[in-house]
Amino acid sequence: MDKRLLDELSARLAGLMPAANELRQETRAKVEQTLKHGLRELDVLTREEFDAQARALDRAQQRVNELETLIANLESRLATLEQQHPQS
């Protein structure tokens, strides 16, 4: 999860509790800590981790496409060779 979202969630939750400013800051820190712990338990990716995985997936898909093209070309060449030199 992105830090901005965690900050916003913890700020909103802490703002709902009527308390002195010092208590509010302490509550906010505890809420943020609890949210982070809960999200870690859920194995949620950060935005940066998600973006990195998306880029890796794009690169893998591009490589698969390149290999599919290469295989199609090789199969075509093999078919041409087999037509030129049929086996008895």
C-alpha positions in Angstrom: 0.0 0.0 0.0 1.1 3.5 -0.7 2.3 5.6 2.2 0.0 8.5 1.3 -3.1 6.2 1.5 -1.9 4.8 4.9 -1.4 8.4 6.2 -4.8 9.4 4.9 -6.6 6.4 6.4 -4.8 6.7 9.8 -5.5 10.5 9.9 -9.2 10.0 9.2 -9.6 7.2 11.7 -7.7 9.2 14.4 -9.7 12.3 13.5 -12.9 10.4 14.4 -11.9 10.0 18.0 -12.5 13.0 20.3 -9.3 13.4 22.1 -6.6 15.9 23.0 -4.0 16.6 20.2 -1.3 14.6 22.0 -3.7 11.6 22.3 -4.8 12.1 18.7 -1.1 11.9 17.5 -0.5 8.8 19.6 -3.8 7.2 18.4 -2.9 8.0 14.8 0.5 6.4 15.1 -1.1 3.3 16.6 -3.8 3.2 13.9 -1.1 3.5 11.2 1.0 0.8 12.8 -2.1 -1.5 13.0 -3.0 -0.8 9.4 0.6 -1.6 8.2 0.7 -4.8 10.3 -2.7 -5.9 8.9 -1.7 -5.2 5.3 1.5 -7.1 5.8 -0.5 -10.0 7.0 -2.6 -9.8 3.9 0.5 -9.8 1.8 -0.5 -6.7 -0.1 2.0 -5.2 -2.6 3.1 -1.6 -2.5 2.4 0.4 -5.6 6.1 0.3 -6.4 6.2 -3.5 -6.1 3.1 -3.8 -8.2 4.5 -1.5 -10.9 7.8 -3.5 -10.9 5.9 -6.7 -11.3 3.8 -5.2 -14.1 7.0 -4.2 -16.0 8.5 -7.6 -15.5 5.3 -9.2 -16.9 5.4 -6.9 -19.9 9.0 -7.8 -20.6 8.1 -11.5 -20.3 5.1 -11.2 -22.6 7.3 -9.4 -25.2 9.8 -12.2 -25.0 7.1 -14.8 -25.4 5.9 -13.0 -28.5 9.4 -12.9 -29.9 9.9 -16.6 -29.3 6.5 -17.4 -30.9 7.6 -15.5 -34.0 10.9 -17.3 -34.0 9.3 -20.7 -33.7 6.8 -19.9 -36.5 9.7 -18.9 -38.8 11.7 -22.0 -38.0 8.6 -24.2 -38.6 8.1 -22.5 -41.9 11.7 -23.1 -42.9 11.5 -26.7 -41.8 8.4 -27.2 -43.9 10.1 -25.7 -46.9 13.1 -27.9 -46.5 10.9 -31.0 -46.1 9.1 -30.1 -49.3 12.3 -29.7 -51.2 13.8 -33.0 -49.8 11.0 -35.4 -49.2 11.9 -38.5 -47.2 11.5 -41.9 -48.9 
